[in-house]
Amino acid sequence: METIRVATWNIHKGVNGLGPRRRLEIHNIGLAIDQFDADIVCLQEVRKHHRGEAQRFAHWPALEQADFLAPLGYTPVYQTNAITKHGEHGNALLTRWPVIKHQHEDMSDHRFEQRGLLHVELLIHHRPVHVVVVHLGLIKSSRRRQVMQLCTYLQREIPKNTPLLVAGDFNDWGSSCETILKSEQLRTFKTNPLTSKRLRTYPSRLPLIQFDYVFARYLNAVNSIVPSGVHWARMSDHLPLIADFEISD
């Protein structure tokens, strides 16, 4: 058995804080991603470009954020979910394994929230592994419809006997998303298997709930952690979630 590490993180567009205290955190986020030493990094709220932020912050990266954050040797894959007045943002996946193909599906349920999923097929230890990155809506009824759409997509696009990971920001205050995804044989962590500590990821300064998950099918869950501390809380309104899995050669 080989181990793969998966991380998911809503990076809040690389900027944190409110009003005049807004800080550019994209450089610190890049250093943090290097520390994950993850095979797969799933990111939400990633900027492709934003004219206003680029003018405001002197050190705004010249590269698109997915490219800027990808550690040396990683392949970045990005797809836009939302187009705004001054730019756009969406989901990204960074991987040290070869990318076979990738695609995007719009998951917008109403005109006030633009959402989407990013589907990437990877070749890991000579086996195809599918990864779907999601960022679901804020409204409960809308979120339920999006999870049902996700299940339909998985049934349509991904072979049932293929290892699958679904990761991202589910914005779920309860367990409705988890309950629905169980029908697709997807399982997740809610506690650290070694310490039994709850995996709370939001809000980052005083984490009360788990919004961020890595669901898996045909992969053996080994461990999961949420890094904590003041420096992690400063970078985004979410904390990252890191999970380890075993995969057969």
C-alpha positions as CSV (number, residue, x, y, z in Angstrom):
1,M,0.0,0.0,0.0
2,E,1.2,3.5,-0.9
3,T,0.1,6.6,1.0
4,I,-1.2,9.8,-0.6
5,R,-1.8,13.1,1.2
6,V,-4.7,15.4,0.2
7,A,-5.3,18.9,1.5
8,T,-8.3,21.2,1.0
9,W,-8.4,24.9,1.8
10,N,-10.7,27.8,1.1
11,I,-8.0,30.6,0.8
12,H,-10.4,33.6,0.8
13,K,-8.9,34.9,-2.5
14,G,-5.5,35.3,-0.9
15,V,-6.7,38.3,1.2
16,N,-7.9,38.4,4.8
17,G,-9.2,41.1,7.2
18,L,-11.9,43.7,6.8
19,G,-11.9,47.3,5.4
20,P,-8.6,49.2,5.7
21,R,-7.2,46.3,7.7
22,R,-7.3,43.9,4.7
23,R,-4.0,42.1,4.3
24,L,-2.5,40.3,1.4
25,E,-1.9,36.8,2.6
26,I,-1.2,35.0,-0.7
27,H,2.5,34.8,-0.1
28,N,2.0,33.2,3.4
29,I,-0.5,30.8,1.9
30,G,2.1,29.7,-0.6
31,L,4.6,29.0,2.1
32,A,1.9,27.1,4.0
33,I,1.1,24.9,1.0
34,D,4.7,24.0,0.7
35,Q,4.6,22.8,4.3
36,F,1.7,20.4,3.6
37,D,3.9,18.2,1.4
38,A,0.6,17.0,-0.1
39,D,0.2,15.0,-3.3
40,I,-3.0,16.9,-4.0
41,V,-4.0,20.3,-2.9
42,C,-7.7,21.3,-3.4
43,L,-8.3,25.1,-3.2
44,Q,-11.5,27.2,-3.2
45,E,-11.9,31.0,-3.7
46,V,-8.8,31.2,-5.9
47,R,-8.3,34.3,-8.0
48,K,-7.4,34.2,-11.6
49,H,-7.2,38.0,-11.7
50,H,-8.7,41.0,-10.0
51,R,-7.9,44.6,-11.2
52,G,-8.9,46.2,-7.9
53,E,-6.8,44.0,-5.6
54,A,-3.8,44.2,-8.0
55,Q,-3.9,48.0,-7.7
56,R,-4.4,48.0,-3.9
57,F,-1.6,45.6,-3.0
58,A,1.9,46.4,-4.2
59,H,3.0,42.8,-4.0
60,W,0.0,41.3,-5.8
61,P,1.5,38.3,-7.8
62,A,1.9,38.8,-11.5
63,L,0.9,35.1,-12.0
64,E,-2.6,33.7,-11.6
65,Q,-3.0,32.5,-8.0
66,A,-3.1,28.8,-8.9
67,D,0.1,29.1,-10.8
68,F,1.7,31.2,-8.1
69,L,0.7,28.8,-5.3
70,A,1.8,25.6,-7.0
71,P,5.0,24.3,-5.5
72,L,7.9,23.4,-7.7
73,G,7.1,20.3,-9.8
74,Y,3.4,20.6,-9.2
75,T,0.8,21.0,-12.0
76,P,-1.9,23.6,-11.3
77,V,-5.4,23.1,-12.7
78,Y,-7.9,26.0,-12.4
79,Q,-11.5,26.7,-13.4
80,T,-13.6,29.8,-12.9
81,N,-16.8,29.6,-10.9
82,A,-17.7,33.3,-10.5
83,I,-17.2,36.3,-12.7
84,T,-17.3,39.6,-10.8
85,K,-17.0,43.3,-11.6
86,H,-13.2,43.4,-11.4
87,G,-12.1,39.8,-11.9
88,E,-13.1,36.2,-11.3
89,H,-12.5,33.3,-8.9
90,G,-13.0,29.6,-8.7
91,N,-11.6,26.2,-7.7
92,A,-8.0,25.0,-8.2
93,L,-6.1,21.7,-7.8
94,L,-2.4,21.5,-7.4
95,T,-0.8,18.0,-7.9
96,R,2.6,16.4,-8.1
97,W,1.0,13.5,-10.0
98,P,0.3,13.5,-13.8
99,V,-3.0,15.0,-15.0
100,I,-4.9,12.8,-17.4
101,K,-7.7,15.2,-18.0
102,H,-9.9,17.8,-16.3
103,Q,-13.3,19.3,-16.7
104,H,-15.8,21.7,-15.1
105,E,-19.5,21.8,-14.4
106,D,-21.6,24.8,-13.4
107,M,-23.4,24.2,-10.1
108,S,-25.0,27.7,-9.8
109,D,-28.5,27.2,-8.2
110,H,-29.6,30.8,-8.3
111,R,-28.4,34.1,-9.6
112,F,-26.9,35.4,-6.3
113,E,-24.2,32.7,-6.0
114,Q,-22.0,31.4,-8.9
115,R,-20.7,27.9,-8.0
116,G,-19.0,25.1,-9.8
117,L,-17.1,21.8,-9.5
118,L,-13.7,21.0,-10.8
119,H,-13.1,17.4,-11.9
120,V,-9.5,16.2,-12.4
121,E,-8.4,12.7,-13.3
122,L,-4.9,11.9,-12.1
123,L,-2.5,8.9,-12.5
124,I,-1.3,8.0,-9.1
125,H,0.9,4.9,-8.5
126,H,-0.1,3.7,-12.0
127,R,-3.8,3.9,-11.2
128,P,-6.4,6.5,-12.3
129,V,-7.7,8.5,-9.3
130,H,-10.6,11.0,-9.8
131,V,-10.6,14.2,-7.7
132,V,-13.6,16.6,-7.6
133,V,-13.2,20.0,-5.9
134,V,-16.3,21.7,-4.8
135,H,-17.5,24.9,-3.1
136,L,-21.2,24.7,-2.2
137,G,-23.7,27.4,-1.6
138,L,-24.7,29.2,1.6
139,I,-28.5,28.4,1.4
140,K,-29.5,25.0,2.8
141,S,-32.0,24.1,0.2
142,S,-29.7,25.3,-2.6
143,R,-26.8,23.3,-1.1
144,R,-29.0,20.1,-1.0
145,R,-29.8,20.5,-4.7
146,Q,-26.1,21.0,-5.4
147,V,-25.1,17.8,-3.6
148,M,-27.8,15.9,-5.6
149,Q,-26.3,17.4,-8.8
150,L,-22.9,16.3,-7.6
151,C,-24.1,12.7,-7.1
152,T,-25.6,12.8,-10.6
153,Y,-22.3,14.0,-12.0
154,L,-20.3,11.3,-10.2
155,Q,-22.7,8.6,-11.5
156,R,-22.4,9.9,-15.1
157,E,-18.7,10.8,-15.3
158,I,-16.7,8.5,-12.9
159,P,-16.5,4.6,-13.1
160,K,-17.9,3.0,-10.0
161,N,-14.8,0.9,-9.3
162,T,-12.3,3.8,-9.6
163,P,-10.8,5.5,-6.5
164,L,-12.5,8.9,-6.0
165,L,-11.9,11.9,-3.8
166,V,-14.4,14.8,-3.3
167,A,-12.9,17.7,-1.4
168,G,-13.7,21.3,-0.6
169,D,-15.8,23.8,1.3
170,F,-19.3,22.3,1.8
171,N,-20.7,25.2,3.9
172,D,-22.8,22.6,5.8
173,W,-23.8,23.4,9.4
174,G,-25.2,19.9,9.8
175,S,-24.6,16.5,8.2
176,S,-27.0,16.6,5.3
177,C,-24.2,16.6,2.7
178,E,-22.4,13.7,4.4
179,T,-25.7,11.7,4.5
180,I,-26.4,12.2,0.8
181,L,-22.8,11.4,-0.3
182,K,-22.9,8.1,1.6
183,S,-25.2,6.9,-1.1
184,E,-22.2,7.1,-3.4
185,Q,-20.1,5.1,-0.9
186,L,-18.1,8.2,0.0
187,R,-16.8,8.4,3.5
188,T,-15.0,11.2,5.4
189,F,-13.2,12.2,8.6
190,K,-15.0,14.2,11.3
191,T,-12.4,13.5,14.0
192,N,-8.7,13.0,14.1
193,P,-8.3,9.1,14.1
194,L,-5.4,9.3,16.5
195,T,-6.6,11.8,19.0
196,S,-10.4,11.7,18.5
197,K,-10.3,15.5,18.3
198,R,-13.1,17.1,16.2
199,L,-11.8,18.6,12.9
200,R,-13.2,22.1,13.1
201,T,-12.2,24.4,10.3
202,Y,-14.4,27.5,10.5
203,P,-14.1,30.3,11.5
204,S,-10.3,30.1,11.6
205,R,-9.8,32.4,14.6
206,L,-12.3,30.4,16.8
207,P,-13.1,27.2,14.9
208,L,-16.6,25.9,15.9
209,I,-17.6,23.7,13.0
210,Q,-16.3,21.7,10.1
211,F,-17.1,23.2,6.7
212,D,-14.2,21.6,4.9
213,Y,-14.1,17.9,4.1
214,V,-12.3,15.2,2.0
215,F,-14.6,12.4,1.1
216,A,-13.1,9.2,-0.3
217,R,-14.2,6.0,-2.1
218,Y,-11.9,3.0,-2.6
219,L,-9.2,4.6,-0.6
220,N,-8.3,3.6,3.0
221,A,-8.4,6.6,5.4
222,V,-5.3,6.7,7.6
223,N,-5.2,10.1,9.3
224,S,-6.6,13.7,9.2
225,I,-5.5,16.9,10.9
226,V,-6.4,20.6,11.0
227,P,-3.4,22.8,11.6
228,S,-4.1,25.5,14.2
229,G,-2.4,28.5,15.7
230,V,-2.5,32.3,15.3
231,H,-0.4,32.3,12.0
232,W,-2.9,29.8,10.4
233,A,-5.9,31.9,11.5
234,R,-4.4,35.0,9.9
235,M,-4.3,33.6,6.4
236,S,-7.9,32.9,5.7
237,D,-11.3,32.6,7.4
238,H,-11.0,28.8,7.0
239,L,-8.3,26.5,8.3
240,P,-6.9,23.9,6.0
241,L,-7.8,20.2,6.3
242,I,-5.1,17.6,5.6
243,A,-5.9,13.9,5.1
244,D,-3.8,10.8,4.4
245,F,-5.0,7.7,2.5
246,E,-3.7,4.4,1.4
247,I,-3.9,3.3,-2.2
248,S,-3.0,0.0,-3.7
249,D,-0.3,-0.2,-6.4
